[in-house]
Amino acid sequence: MDPERAHEVAFGLIRAVGSVPLLRDVVQGALAPYLGRGAGGPGSVEVLGRTFPAPFGLAGGFDKDARGVRDLTMLGFAFVEIGTVTAHAQPGNERPRLWRELDVRGVRNRMGFNNEGAAAAARRLEALRSTPAGRAVVVGANIGKTKVTPAAEAPGDYATSASLLAPFADYLVVNVSSPNTPGLRDLQEVESLRPILVAVREAADVATTAAGSRRVPLLVKIAPDLADADVDAVADLVDELDLDGVVAVNTTIGHDRGPGGLSGPPVRPRGLAVVARLRARLGPQRAIIGVGGITTAHDARDYLHAGADLVQGYTGFLYQGPFWAARINRSLVRHPEPRMHAGTDGAEDERTQR
């Protein structure tokens, strides 16, 4: 089946199961009992001023429009990052725009931020937060630039999304690292990035104050293709602006497989290196969410050992199936201490998961 069509069908089935409350509770109880234990539960993580019931969540890109947040936690994800959401609805790039790279268990995409816009996502998050179960879910909102918006107007574009989503999100992520919107990665340059982050911070603060909700943490998501000096420059900007942290890393353009960014295991070595470099630069006071090439709990522990506070995945979901997140979090909850098994093949970790 065409990969994008397969995604639509699978997500539809997940939402269908999640729409039946009793069935949803049974599935979550079987797969992810740790999600109901709250603060202080085994494996819970206190970061960004929130309690995450386990360390492993779903990266941005799967649920672009906040259609199935509660349903995805049913499968064992401790938190869900929606998006990437843009200020205005847009169709994304023409199809085909998603390919499986079977030989490396990866995925290549040039989706182009296809989504229904920030207002639509905000309405769904508001509905989610209207129920006790929905308020208990940890949700991040990943925001990007609308394709037709000129780079000079990017701060206002990002600020529009932030003002709409901040009252309903547990954290915001400014995405300047997708390779599929022309010119977007140029915004990672510090002088271009600074006004965007300042505008988003101000817009989010105004929106949350008006809504009577708490301050929303702000992070920036960076590419694995940044040079080390540029990673350091972004980290220094995060410190300068007193932001809450960094999400590392996005997809890579360092391949010869065709258009788009590559995700999955090929990204993992650089992802680990960037996370370690960020932690050394930022110290313990900033949050780091590690993402890129996580397939097993062994991979997740490597990110935690490198300095990440939380970890995310997406590509592994497509290859490992619906019980993937529950397996990883179950292992991390049972053995919460970060452990790195350098030079192993992960066989011990796979036995732990089973």
C-alpha positions in Angstrom: 0.0 0.0 0.0 1.1 3.6 -0.7 2.8 4.7 2.6 0.7 7.8 3.0 -2.5 5.9 2.4 -1.3 3.2 4.9 -0.8 6.0 7.4 -4.3 7.3 6.9 -5.9 3.9 7.2 -3.9 3.0 10.3 -4.6 6.3 12.0 -8.3 5.9 11.2 -8.4 2.5 12.9 -6.6 3.8 16.0 -9.2 6.6 16.2 -12.1 4.2 15.7 -10.9 2.0 18.6 -10.3 5.1 20.8 -13.7 6.5 20.1 -15.3 3.6 22.2 -14.5 4.6 25.8 -14.8 1.2 27.4 -12.7 -0.4 24.6 -10.1 2.4 24.8 -9.8 2.0 28.6 -9.3 -1.8 28.3 -6.6 -1.4 25.6 -4.8 1.2 27.6 -5.1 -0.8 30.8 -3.5 -3.8 29.0 -0.8 -1.9 27.2 0.1 1.1 29.3 -1.1 0.9 32.9 1.8 3.3 33.8 -0.2 6.2 32.2 -2.7 6.2 35.1 -0.2 6.4 37.9 0.4 10.1 37.9 3.1 12.0 39.6 5.6 9.8 41.5 4.7 6.7 39.6 7.5 4.4 38.5 9.3 5.8 35.5 7.6 9.2 35.7 9.7 12.2 34.7 9.4 15.7 36.1 10.5 18.1 33.3 9.3 21.4 31.8 7.2 21.9 34.9 5.1 18.9 34.0 4.9 15.3 35.0 5.4 12.9 32.2 4.1 9.5 33.1 7.0 7.8 31.2 9.9 9.1 29.1 8.8 8.0 25.6 6.4 9.9 23.4 5.3 10.4 19.8 7.2 12.9 17.8 5.6 15.6 15.6 4.4 14.5 12.2 2.1 11.7 12.9 -1.0 13.6 14.2 -0.6 16.8 12.4 -4.1 18.2 13.2 -4.7 17.0 16.8 -7.2 14.4 15.6 -6.2 11.5 17.8 -4.2 12.6 20.8 -6.1 10.6 23.4 -6.2 7.6 21.1 -2.5 7.5 20.6 -1.8 7.6 24.4 -4.1 4.5 24.5 -1.3 2.7 22.6 1.3 3.5 25.2 2.8 6.9 24.2 3.4 8.9 27.4 2.9 12.2 25.5 2.0 13.3 22.0 3.5 16.2 20.0 1.0 17.3 17.4 1.9 19.1 14.2 3.7 20.5 12.5 1.0 23.1 12.6 1.1 26.3 10.5 -0.7 29.6 11.0 -2.8 29.0 7.8 -4.1 25.7 6.3 -2.0 24.4 3.5 -2.1 21.2 1.3 1.6 20.4 1.5 3.7 19.2 -1.4 2.2 17.1 -4.3 2.1 13.4 -4.0 4.0 11.1 -3.8 5.7 12.6 -0.9 6.3 9.7 1.5 8.6 6.7 0.8 9.6 3.6 2.8 13.4 3.0 2.8 13.2 -0.7 3.7 16.9 -1.5 3.5 17.6 0.9 6.4 14.2 0.6 8.1 13.8 4.3 7.5 11.2 6.7 5.9 11.8 9.6 3.5 9.3 12.4 3.3 8.7 15.7 1.6 5.3 16.3 3.1 5.6 20.1 3.3 3.7 20.8 6.5 0.3 19.6 5.1 -2.2 20.6 7.8 -5.6 22.3 8.5 -4.1 25.3 10.2 -3.6 26.5 13.8 -7.2 27.5 14.4 -8.5 24.0 13.5 -5.9 22.3 15.8 -6.7 24.7 18.6 -10.4 23.8 18.4 -9.6 20.1 18.7 -7.2 20.7 21.6 -9.8 22.9 23.4 -12.3 20.0 23.1 -9.7 17.6 24.4 -9.0 19.7 27.4 -12.8 19.9 28.2 -12.7 16.4 29.8 -10.8 15.2 32.8 -9.1 12.4 30.7 -8.1 15.0 28.1 -6.7 17.4 30.6 -4.5 14.6 32.0 -2.8 13.9 28.6 0.5 15.6 28.0 0.4 17.4 24.6 3.1 19.3 22.8 2.4 21.6 19.8 5.0 21.8 17.1 4.6 24.9 15.0 6.1 25.9 11.6 6.1 28.6 9.0 3.3 28.7 6.4 4.9 28.1 3.0 3.6 31.3 1.3 4.8 33.5 4.2 8.0 35.4 3.3 10.9 34.8 5.6 10.9 38.4 6.7 7.3 37.8 8.1 8.1 34.5 9.7 8.0 35.9 13.3 4.4 37.0 12.9 3.4 33.8 11.3 4.9 31.7 14.1 3.4 34.0 16.7 -0.1 33.5 15.2 0.1 29.8 15.7 1.6 30.2 19.2 -1.2 32.5 20.4 -3.9 30.0 19.2 -2.3 26.9 20.6 -0.4 28.0 23.8 -3.5 27.9 26.1 -4.0 24.2 25.4 -0.5 22.9 25.0 1.9 21.6 27.7 4.8 22.8 25.6 5.5 24.5 22.3 8.1 23.6 19.7 9.3 26.0 17.1 10.2 23.9 14.1 12.8 25.6 11.9 14.4 22.4 10.8 12.2 20.6 8.3 13.9 20.3 4.9 10.6 20.4 3.0 9.6 24.1 3.2 11.8 26.2 1.0 14.1 28.4 3.0 12.9 27.1 6.4 16.3 25.7 7.5 17.9 29.1 6.9 15.8 30.3 9.9 18.1 28.2 12.2 20.7 30.9 11.7 20.8 32.7 15.0 20.1 36.2 13.6 17.0 34.9 11.9 15.9 32.6 14.7 16.1 35.2 17.5 13.1 37.4 16.4 11.0 34.3 15.8 11.6 32.9 19.3 11.1 36.3 20.9 7.8 36.8 19.0 6.6 33.3 19.9 7.5 33.8 23.6 5.6 37.1 23.7 2.5 35.7 21.9 2.4 32.6 24.0 2.6 34.6 27.3 -0.1 37.0 26.2 -2.4 34.1 25.2 -1.9 32.1 28.3 -2.4 35.1 30.6 -5.6 36.0 28.8 -6.8 32.4 29.1 -5.8 32.2 32.8 -3.6 29.2 32.1 0.0 28.6 33.2 3.0 29.7 31.2 3.8 27.3 28.4 7.4 26.1 28.0 9.1 26.9 24.7 11.6 24.7 22.8 13.2 24.9 19.4 13.7 21.9 17.1 16.9 21.6 15.1 18.3 19.6 12.2 21.0 16.9 12.5 22.7 18.5 9.5 23.8 21.6 11.5 27.6 21.9 12.0 28.8 21.6 15.6 29.4 25.4 15.8 25.9 26.1 14.7 24.5 23.7 17.3 26.5 25.6 19.9 25.2 28.9 18.6 21.6 27.7 18.9 22.3 26.5 22.5 23.7 29.8 23.4 20.6 31.6 22.0 18.4 29.3 24.1 20.4 30.4 27.1 20.3 34.1 26.1 16.5 34.1 25.6 15.9 31.9 28.7 14.0 29.3 26.6 13.1 26.0 28.1 15.0 23.6 25.8 15.7 22.0 22.5 14.3 19.1 20.5 17.1 17.2 18.7 16.9 16.1 15.9 14.7 16.4 12.8 15.2 14.4 9.5 18.4 14.6 7.6 19.1 15.7 4.0 22.5 14.0 4.2 21.6 11.1 1.9 21.4 10.3 -1.9 18.0 8.5 -1.9 15.9 11.3 -3.5 14.0 14.3 -2.4 13.0 14.9 1.2 14.3 14.2 4.6 15.3 10.8 5.9 14.3 9.5 9.3 14.9 6.3 11.2 18.1 4.4 12.2 20.5 6.4 9.9 19.8 9.5 11.9 20.6 7.9 15.3 24.4 8.4 15.5 24.2 12.1 14.7 21.1 12.6 16.9 23.0 11.1 19.9 26.0 13.3 19.2 23.9 16.5 19.0 22.1 15.7 22.2 25.4 15.1 24.0 26.8 18.3 22.7 23.7 20.3 23.7 23.8 18.8 27.2 27.4 19.8 27.6 26.7 23.3 26.4 23.4 23.9 28.2 24.1 22.2 31.5 21.3 20.6 33.5 18.9 23.6 33.6 17.4 23.2 30.1 15.3 20.4 28.8 16.4 18.2 25.9 14.0 15.9 24.0 15.9 13.4 22.0 14.5 12.0 18.8 15.9 10.2 15.7 16.3 6.6 14.9 14.8 5.1 18.1 13.6 1.5 17.5 14.1 -0.2 20.8 14.3 0.7 24.5 18.1 0.2 24.1 18.1 3.1 21.6 15.9 5.3 24.0 18.3 4.6 26.9 21.2 5.7 24.7 19.5 9.1 24.2 18.8 9.4 27.9 22.4 8.5 28.7 23.6 11.1 26.2 21.7 13.8 28.1 18.1 13.8 26.9 15.3 14.2 29.5 12.6 12.7 27.3 12.7 10.7 24.1 10.4 10.5 21.0 9.9 8.3 18.0 7.8 8.1 14.9 9.4 5.9 12.2 9.7 2.9 14.4 5.9 3.1 14.9 5.5 2.4 11.2 7.8 -0.7 11.2 7.2 -2.1 14.7 3.4 -1.9 14.9 0.8 -0.7 17.4 2.4 -2.1 20.5 5.8 -0.5 19.9 5.4 2.5 22.3 4.1 0.3 25.1 7.0 -2.1 24.8 9.6 0.7 25.0 7.9 2.6 27.9 7.3 -0.6 29.8 11.0 -1.4 29.6 11.9 2.2 30.6 9.5 2.2 33.5 10.7 -1.1 34.8 14.3 0.0 34.5 14.2 3.8 34.8 17.9 4.4 35.2 19.6 5.5 31.9 21.9 2.7 30.8 24.2 2.7 27.8 25.3 -0.6 26.2 27.9 0.7 23.8 29.0 -1.9 21.3 26.1 -4.3 21.7 23.5 -5.2 19.2 20.5 -4.5 21.5 19.6 -8.2 21.9 19.7 -8.0 25.7 17.3 -5.0 25.5 14.9 -6.8 23.2 14.7 -9.7 25.7 13.9 -7.1 28.4 11.1 -5.7 26.3 9.6 -9.1 25.7 
